[in-house]
């Protein structure tokens, strides 16, 4: 990280430390949903007791398996 200067003193910026992972999530995605799609996503997350992100990832995995099954 780049050092920053504050009040004449140079302060070394620290990297944030989180829980170590073998599969870091470094990509960010923003999507637009219709009201009905949003309701379906919320319902799936609630019933499966998972986060909205986990439901989306499961959907990606399901479609990926299906696409590779037909080839």
Beta strands, then each sheet from edge to edge (+ up, - down):
strand 1: 4-6
strand 2: 9-11
sheet 1: 1+ 2-
end
